[in-house]
Amino acid sequence: MAVSKYQLLIRLATEKCDDAAQVMNHARQRMETARQRLQQLAQFLADYLHRRIAQGEQGMAAGQWVDYQKFIERLQEAIAVQRQEVDSSQQAYQRATDAWQAARKKLKALEKLQEQEDMRARLREAKREQKQTDEFAARIFRESKSRT
């Protein structure tokens, strides 16, 4: 069969789809890492708060209390920044997923067009073969009639 006009387009669309999948996977990994960091920070804050409470129950100097409070505020700021990173990474992942889905949809459409072209080519070939068979049968029939 001849080279299809869709083969190059399908190859390029496949490459674009593969690239989009890589970008999507990288975005997913970034998002998961951001979520894990947020979870670690939140756990560290919870542990630190429990430690402060335990220390407070045993008695704590005012300066030590202030130091604990300042560190807790820094942790809360870090958590707020990390939440923004999680949100940003989720949005990036969604955009990457949308891009991959669009690339995949285009690839599937091109593959469908290729299938349709292949089917039309097979039908043309079948008709051509049928015509040749009919012409051959007609010629044999005419030759057999002319001999009798």
Buried (B, 14 or more C-beta within 10 A) or exposed (E): EEEBEBEEBBEEBBEBBEEBBEBBEEBBEBBEEBBEBBEEBBEEBEEBEEEBEEEEEEEBEEEEEEEBEEEBEEBEEBBEEBBEBBEEBBEBBEEBBEBBEEBBEBBEEBBEBBEEBEEEEEEEEEEEEEEEEEEEEEEEEEEEEEEE
